[in-house]
Structures are given as structure tokens and as C-alpha cells.
Amino acid sequence: MLPLGVALIVLAVSFGIYSLYAPAAPMAPQSRRIAPGEVVRPPLEIAVERTEKIVEQVMKRRGWNPFPAQDLELAGIKASQSSVVTTIVAITFMGFLVGYTLGGFLLGLVALVIPFMSRGWIKRMRAKRSRAFADQLESTLEVMASALRAGHSFPSALNTVAVDSQSPTAEEFARVVNANRLGVDIIVAMRTLAERMESQDFSWVTDAVAIQRDTGGNLNEILDRVGETIRERNEMAKKIRAISAEGRASGWVMAGVPLALGAFIAWSNPETFAPMYQTGIGKILLAICTGLYVAGFVWMRKIVDVRP
């Protein structure tokens, strides 16, 4: 008798093969069955759309918001919340089936870490997008200063950045330009951008523009000086990151070796770790070791996390 996971996978594959290669029932031509101008969509697309609507309704009814729209937007993910949740649930379910088939129910439960890994991945993408914005800020200030020297107004210079820059700078500056066109003060819109991207450098740029607007002065020269300061800070940060690269790599190696060695021993001789989770003292020692392992990893990360 086949295990439940194998039976479900075989059933799903059989249904997919039958759907693809089964002979179609005789019917009228498709051109006669649809209205003029109507777009025919594949059945799979319709099924996915309906599933996403059901997931969205459940999320609204339960007040469940595991992946806020702002986090998805800052991570550069253009899909909706319901689409992301549906995809993660489907991947988790397939991972459970694979784990259940290979190693039983407990191994299948390992797939439950996929949603938590997804949150970590979105957070990582958000941080990566913020770093890209910070790396592009130096050239952004040069474009703004050049536009001001050419006779453009400051809002027009921001629009030039929104048109000519790369992502994510172009997208974020377009938000500032659109907000200003809708009546939002341009300084307020720039401060909102600095908070969204968690950019201290752009916050300084906003302060410089606000001071220049109140006291007067040559704005393009101010932007040049701020840009030069940011350039020097970025060079120092790159040097520090290069110097501390060996320490970060050593931390990852020291954190990964115990896990890899433990997994190999558990695979080659499972009886070795049996006392660790079958006896009371073993469970206590396992909990203490886990706590010390996590504390040591966090400590190593803090040691090599040097900021300029």
C-alpha cells in the first residue's frame, strides 16, 4: 500500500497528464463561443485568480496580514499580498508532501519553516533595495546639481532624477515628484522618502535643502558639498567592510560547521544522538547548547558589524 504522500503526488501528476493529453470533447469552434473582443484566458490562470480571491477574503475576515503591502513594495515585489500568500502556501504544501514521502510526518513538518524563511527573504530584499538606493545617492546628487546649473528649478531637477536614474532611485523620486504635484510640500515628501528607505544620507540632503530654502544660497554648491561628504563616508564604509570580510566569513564557517557535522553524524549513525532527545538530561543539555549556539552566533555578528 502506497504512503499517503506518494499517493497524493501520483494522483496530482496523473491528473495533470490527463488534463494535458486527454482528447477534447467535440464542441463548436472557439471563435463562435466567445463574445467579440473577449480575451480567452487559460483555465489554470482562472483557477489561480479564484484561489487568490478566496485567500484575500480569508485574510480580510480574519484580519491577517503576514506580508504588509508596504514591505512588499519596499522589497521591490510588485505582486499583491494575496498572490504572495497563495504562492507561499502552495510551496509549503508541496514541501510537506515531499518531506512526508521521504521521511514521514516529522520530516514533512520541516516545510513549516518556509513561511518564516519567506519573511526573512522579503526583509533581505528590502535591505538590498535600501543599499542600492544609498549606493546610487552619490550619482543622484550629481544629476540634481547638474540640472540646477542648467537652469532647472528644484522640482524639475527631482523630475530629471526620476526619469534618468536607475531603480530604485527612479521609482522613489517619482513618488516624491507625484506627491509634490498633489500638493504635498517637497521637503515633507523628501523626509518621507528618507524614512522609507532608512537613508541617513538622504535625510542630510533633505535638511540641507530645507536650510537653503529658509536662508538662501547656491543650492547646487550645497549639493556638491553634501555629495562629497557622502562619497568620503561611502569610501570609508567600503574599506571597513573589506577589512571585516574575513571576520564575517569566519563567523559563518564557525556557525555552519557544527550543524553540518551534526547532520552528518545523525545521518550516518542515528543512535549517537538518541540520548539527546530521549532522556530528560539530554533534552536539558540540548536546550542549553542551542541557547549558547544562538548567543555565540549573535555575538560574532555584533563583533564584525563595524559601522563608519
C-alpha positions as CSV (number, residue, x, y, z in Angstrom):
1,M,0.0,0.0,0.0
2,L,1.5,3.4,-1.0
3,P,2.1,6.0,1.6
4,L,-0.3,9.0,1.6
5,G,2.3,11.4,0.3
6,V,3.2,9.2,-2.6
7,A,-0.5,8.6,-3.4
8,L,-1.2,12.3,-3.5
9,I,1.8,13.1,-5.7
10,V,0.9,10.3,-8.1
11,L,-2.7,11.5,-8.2
12,A,-1.7,15.1,-8.9
13,V,0.8,14.0,-11.7
14,S,-1.8,11.7,-13.2
15,F,-4.5,14.4,-13.2
16,G,-2.1,16.9,-14.8
17,I,-1.1,14.4,-17.6
18,Y,-4.8,13.6,-18.2
19,S,-5.6,17.3,-18.4
20,L,-2.9,17.9,-21.0
21,Y,-3.3,14.9,-23.2
22,A,-7.0,13.8,-22.8
23,P,-9.0,14.1,-26.0
24,A,-11.2,17.2,-26.0
25,A,-14.9,16.8,-26.2
26,P,-16.5,17.8,-29.5
27,M,-17.8,21.4,-29.4
28,A,-18.2,24.4,-31.6
29,P,-15.2,26.4,-32.7
30,Q,-13.8,28.8,-30.0
31,S,-14.4,31.8,-32.2
32,R,-18.2,31.1,-32.1
33,R,-18.2,30.5,-28.3
34,I,-16.8,33.9,-27.1
35,A,-18.1,37.4,-27.5
36,P,-16.3,39.8,-29.9
37,G,-13.3,41.4,-28.2
38,E,-13.3,38.9,-25.3
39,V,-9.9,37.6,-24.2
40,V,-9.7,33.9,-23.6
41,R,-7.6,33.0,-20.5
42,P,-6.1,29.6,-19.7
43,P,-8.1,27.6,-17.1
44,L,-5.0,27.5,-14.8
45,E,-4.8,31.3,-14.7
46,I,-8.5,31.5,-13.8
47,A,-8.1,28.9,-11.1
48,V,-5.1,30.8,-9.6
49,E,-7.1,34.1,-9.7
50,R,-10.0,32.5,-7.9
51,T,-7.8,31.0,-5.3
52,E,-6.1,34.4,-4.7
53,K,-9.6,36.0,-4.2
54,I,-10.5,33.3,-1.6
55,V,-7.2,33.9,0.2
56,E,-7.8,37.6,0.2
57,Q,-11.3,37.2,1.6
58,V,-10.0,35.0,4.4
59,M,-7.2,37.5,5.2
60,K,-9.7,40.4,5.4
61,R,-12.2,38.3,7.5
62,R,-9.5,37.2,9.9
63,G,-7.6,40.5,10.0
64,W,-4.5,38.5,9.0
65,N,-1.7,40.5,7.4
66,P,1.5,38.4,7.4
67,F,3.1,40.3,4.5
68,P,2.2,44.0,4.6
69,A,1.9,45.8,1.3
70,Q,4.5,48.4,2.3
71,D,7.1,45.7,3.0
72,L,6.4,44.1,-0.4
73,E,6.7,47.4,-2.1
74,L,9.9,48.3,-0.4
75,A,11.3,44.9,-1.3
76,G,10.5,45.6,-5.0
77,I,7.8,42.9,-5.2
78,K,5.0,44.0,-7.4
79,A,2.7,41.1,-6.6
80,S,-0.3,41.5,-4.3
81,Q,-0.5,40.2,-0.8
82,S,-2.9,37.5,-1.7
83,S,-0.7,36.3,-4.6
84,V,2.3,36.2,-2.3
85,V,0.4,34.3,0.4
86,T,-1.1,31.9,-2.1
87,T,2.4,31.1,-3.6
88,I,4.0,30.5,-0.1
89,V,1.1,28.3,1.0
90,A,1.4,26.2,-2.2
91,I,5.2,25.9,-1.8
92,T,4.8,24.9,1.9
93,F,2.2,22.3,1.0
94,M,4.4,20.8,-1.7
95,G,7.3,20.8,0.7
96,F,5.2,19.0,3.3
97,L,4.3,16.3,0.7
98,V,7.9,15.8,-0.4
99,G,9.1,15.6,3.2
100,Y,6.3,13.2,4.2
101,T,7.1,11.0,1.3
102,L,10.8,10.9,2.0
103,G,10.9,10.7,5.8
104,G,7.5,10.7,7.3
105,F,5.3,13.2,9.1
106,L,8.0,14.8,11.2
107,L,10.2,15.5,8.2
108,G,7.2,16.9,6.4
109,L,6.7,19.4,9.3
110,V,10.1,20.9,8.4
111,A,8.3,22.6,5.5
112,L,6.6,24.9,8.0
113,V,9.8,26.9,8.2
114,I,9.1,28.1,4.6
115,P,6.8,31.0,5.6
116,F,9.4,32.2,8.2
117,M,12.1,31.9,5.6
118,S,9.9,33.9,3.2
119,R,9.6,36.8,5.7
120,G,13.4,36.7,6.1
121,W,13.8,36.8,2.3
122,I,11.5,39.8,2.0
123,K,13.4,41.6,4.7
124,R,16.6,40.8,3.0
125,M,15.3,42.1,-0.4
126,R,14.1,45.3,1.4
127,A,17.6,45.8,2.9
128,K,19.2,45.2,-0.5
129,R,17.0,47.8,-2.1
130,S,17.8,50.3,0.5
131,R,21.6,49.6,0.0
132,A,21.1,50.1,-3.8
133,F,19.4,53.5,-3.1
134,A,22.3,54.5,-0.8
135,D,24.9,53.5,-3.4
136,Q,23.1,55.5,-6.1
137,L,22.7,58.6,-4.0
138,E,26.2,60.0,-4.9
139,S,25.4,60.0,-8.7
140,T,21.8,61.2,-7.8
141,L,23.2,64.3,-6.2
142,E,25.4,64.9,-9.2
143,V,22.4,64.8,-11.6
144,M,20.5,67.2,-9.3
145,A,23.3,69.6,-9.2
146,S,23.9,69.5,-12.9
147,A,20.2,70.1,-13.6
148,L,20.2,73.1,-11.3
149,R,23.3,74.5,-13.1
150,A,21.4,74.1,-16.4
151,G,18.7,76.5,-15.0
152,H,16.1,73.9,-13.9
153,S,14.0,74.5,-10.8
154,F,14.5,72.1,-7.8
155,P,11.2,70.2,-8.5
156,S,12.3,69.9,-12.2
157,A,15.7,68.6,-11.0
158,L,13.9,65.9,-9.0
159,N,11.9,65.0,-12.0
160,T,15.1,64.7,-14.0
161,V,16.4,62.2,-11.5
162,A,13.1,60.3,-11.6
163,V,13.4,60.0,-15.4
164,D,17.1,59.3,-15.9
165,S,18.1,57.3,-12.8
166,Q,18.1,53.5,-12.3
167,S,15.8,51.6,-10.0
168,P,15.1,52.1,-7.1
169,T,16.1,55.7,-7.2
170,A,13.9,56.5,-10.2
171,E,10.8,54.9,-8.6
172,E,11.3,56.6,-5.2
173,F,11.9,60.1,-6.7
174,A,8.9,59.6,-8.9
175,R,6.9,59.2,-5.7
176,V,8.3,62.5,-4.4
177,V,7.5,64.3,-7.7
178,N,4.0,63.0,-7.8
179,A,3.4,63.8,-4.1
180,N,4.5,67.4,-4.8
181,R,2.2,67.7,-7.7
182,L,-0.7,66.6,-5.5
183,G,0.1,69.5,-3.1
184,V,2.5,67.8,-0.5
185,D,5.4,70.1,0.5
186,I,8.5,68.9,-1.3
187,I,10.5,68.8,2.0
188,V,7.9,66.7,3.6
189,A,7.9,64.3,0.6
190,M,11.7,64.1,0.8
191,R,11.7,63.3,4.5
192,T,9.1,60.6,3.9
193,L,11.4,59.1,1.3
194,A,14.4,59.2,3.7
195,E,12.3,57.3,6.3
196,R,11.0,54.8,3.7
197,M,14.5,53.9,2.5
198,E,16.1,54.3,6.0
199,S,18.7,56.5,4.5
200,Q,20.5,58.8,6.9
201,D,22.5,60.3,4.0
202,F,19.3,61.4,2.2
203,S,18.0,62.8,5.4
204,W,21.0,65.1,5.5
205,V,20.3,66.1,1.9
206,T,16.8,67.0,2.9
207,D,18.0,69.1,5.8
208,A,20.4,70.9,3.6
209,V,17.6,71.7,1.1
210,A,15.3,72.9,3.9
211,I,18.0,75.2,5.3
212,Q,18.8,76.6,1.9
213,R,15.1,77.3,1.3
214,D,14.9,79.3,4.5
215,T,18.3,81.1,4.5
216,G,19.1,81.2,0.7
217,G,22.3,80.3,-1.0
218,N,23.6,78.4,-4.0
219,L,21.8,75.0,-3.8
220,N,24.0,73.3,-6.4
221,E,27.1,74.1,-4.4
222,I,25.4,72.8,-1.3
223,L,24.5,69.6,-3.0
224,D,28.1,69.2,-4.3
225,R,29.5,69.5,-0.7
226,V,26.9,67.1,0.7
227,G,27.7,64.7,-2.2
228,E,31.4,64.9,-1.5
229,T,30.8,64.2,2.2
230,I,28.7,61.2,1.3
231,R,31.3,60.0,-1.1
232,E,34.0,60.0,1.5
233,R,31.7,58.2,4.0
234,N,31.0,55.5,1.4
235,E,34.7,55.0,0.7
236,M,35.4,54.6,4.4
237,A,32.4,52.2,4.7
238,K,33.8,50.1,1.8
239,K,37.2,49.9,3.4
240,I,35.8,48.9,6.8
241,R,33.6,46.2,5.1
242,A,36.7,44.9,3.2
243,I,38.7,44.7,6.4
244,S,36.0,42.9,8.3
245,A,35.2,40.5,5.5
246,E,37.4,37.8,6.9
247,G,35.8,38.1,10.3
248,R,32.3,37.7,8.8
249,A,33.3,34.7,6.8
250,S,34.9,33.1,9.9
251,G,31.6,33.6,11.7
252,W,29.6,31.9,9.1
253,V,32.1,29.0,8.9
254,M,32.1,28.6,12.7
255,A,28.3,28.6,12.7
256,G,27.9,26.2,9.9
257,V,30.5,23.5,10.8
258,P,28.6,22.3,14.0
259,L,25.3,22.0,12.1
260,A,26.9,20.2,9.1
261,L,28.9,17.8,11.4
262,G,25.8,17.1,13.5
263,A,23.7,16.4,10.4
264,F,26.3,14.0,9.0
265,I,26.6,12.1,12.3
266,A,22.8,11.9,12.6
267,W,22.6,10.5,9.1
268,S,25.4,8.0,9.4
269,N,24.7,6.8,12.9
270,P,21.3,8.0,14.2
271,E,21.8,6.2,17.6
272,T,24.5,8.7,18.5
273,F,22.0,11.5,19.2
274,A,19.3,9.3,20.6
275,P,20.1,10.1,24.3
276,M,19.9,13.8,23.5
277,Y,16.1,13.8,22.8
278,Q,15.0,10.6,24.6
279,T,16.2,11.4,28.1
280,G,15.4,14.3,30.4
281,I,19.0,15.4,31.0
282,G,19.7,15.1,27.2
283,K,16.8,17.5,26.4
284,I,18.1,20.0,29.0
285,L,21.6,19.8,27.6
286,L,20.3,20.2,24.1
287,A,18.3,23.3,25.1
288,I,21.4,24.8,26.8
289,C,23.6,24.0,23.7
290,T,21.1,25.6,21.4
291,G,20.9,28.8,23.5
292,L,24.7,29.0,23.7
293,Y,24.9,28.4,19.9
294,V,22.5,31.2,19.1
295,A,24.1,33.6,21.6
296,G,27.6,32.9,20.2
297,F,26.4,33.5,16.6
298,V,24.8,36.8,17.5
299,W,27.9,37.8,19.4
300,M,30.1,37.1,16.4
301,R,27.8,39.0,14.2
302,K,28.0,42.0,16.5
303,I,31.8,41.9,16.7
304,V,32.2,42.2,12.9
305,D,29.4,44.6,12.4
306,V,31.6,47.7,12.3
307,R,29.9,51.0,11.2
308,P,31.8,54.0,10.0
